[in-house]
């Protein structure tokens, strides 16, 4: 399967050329992405659907640079798709749908948003190796009230022929109010999970008034969040002194959220600290997060795992977060466990809600960063460094004694999805099952894909942090050589047998192409998948309706 035979997949037609300018100001980032973007219905705080878990601890909540980074105009939003008569992708037809001549300029979200366009989305639907259909459209049923010429206004996503999000520049006041009420920041969903709009609005307004440089990389951008974070943390300290742990936890998580956005879009310490100001925000985020997480009923434990298989430039400690269910996680009562592999910008303190879901099911969690991000010690330039990393982690887990090693699952998020697919093949006898969500495995690393990735749904320019994450010193080198080093097809891994492997994504993912999930069905052992029509990166907001039931079945041996 070679989708690059289509110019539309390459985004190289005249219709797509020059259509992806980057954001030119902090004001554009705030007002067109994070303050007003729409549809987060049924969306958990980290951008995922709410599962069955109750909060496991007081105040518990969730998830999920190179100097040349700049803001992208790609949308950080989860649009409601417009129905289209064109067929959904299949193994025999994997080329994205063509761009329509017109796009809707307004959505009617139909009140509760409970209706479904297209096929009903069934929890836990999965498919076998030879054929599949994508899920029905998103759970918001949009109605087109008028149309606008595509050349006049359209989303900055060449693959989103079925989608269009409300344009703030032409909004009416009542529409602004409606869409603001559904925005990531006002709803405290990814990347603002744990946070409050009231904390962020003054920060962004101050940056706009001060003409802070665009791109999110200046010290002025990062440090603009510090005074508010300090104030909220101090309020948490006062609540803790007063004995109100729940209030203190909420305040500490709010401060951690401010520091998360301050350190965006990316940090790493390998081979050196990428940005000292953002690294300061990162260290502070971890510290204030643990003020909350260390006091929960099922607290987060920080562990530095010895990297006993380190080599080729790897460092010697693997920082992880561990949580175990109350009454389990002992030598006599070992617990099943999920290894949660984080992504490009969401790290250990950003995934509380997922870990709450695991705890509610009687599973422990081990949260770990992937090579080239945050505190991960692996040599980011060495594709095989991840195998050494997982060898050390799994050996430690076995020796630790709390985990039922016959029931180890892996869930990789976004860039972490690559490693979830990889470990499913390289360590198939060590893990029970693996989920690759929003995974780039082969075509993602293609130059003709990567050179357009900066204009899609990621709120910042994506190619410089992706290049640094993979150990390259320039975007140009990354574009030319990433596929040679990291493609799971070209290096033969996909031809190997694997453990049970579930692929999850949206069919219009503009970061990791859906073709990279479909590709796995043509190689190696049978796989399973759940694809969501019209959804963007990682298949949000519907994805977890399939993930958690699949995990439960695999843990039970079904």
Buried (B, 14 or more C-beta within 10 A) or exposed (E): BEBBEBBBBBBBEEBBEEBBEBBEBBBBBBBBBBBBBBBBBBBBBBBBBBBEBEBBBBBBBBBBBBEEBBBBBBBBBBBBBBBBEEEBBEBEEBBBBEBBEBBBBBBEBEEEBEEBBBBEBEBBBBBEBEEBBBBBBBBBBBEBEEBBEBEEEBBBBBBBBBBBBBBBEEBEEEBBEBBBEBBBBBBBBBBBBBBBBEBBBEBBEBBBEEEBBBBBBBBBBBBBBBEBBBBBBEBBBEBBEEEBBBBBBBBBBBBBBBBBBBBBBBBBBBBEEBBEBBBBBBEBBBBBBBBBBBBBEBBBBEEEBEBEBBEEBBBEBBBBBBBBBEEBBEEEEBBBBBBBBBBBBBBBBBBBBBBBBBBBBBBBBBBBBBBBBBBBBBBBBBBBBBBBBBBBBBBBBEEBEBBBBEBBBBBBBBBBBBBBBBBBBBBBEBBBBBBBBBBBBBBBBBBBBBBBBBBBBBBBBBBBBBBBBBBBEEBEEBBEBBBEBBBBBEBEBBEBEBBBBBBBBBBBBBBBBBBBBBBBBEBBBEBBBBBBBBBBBBBBBBBBBBBBBBBBBBBEEE
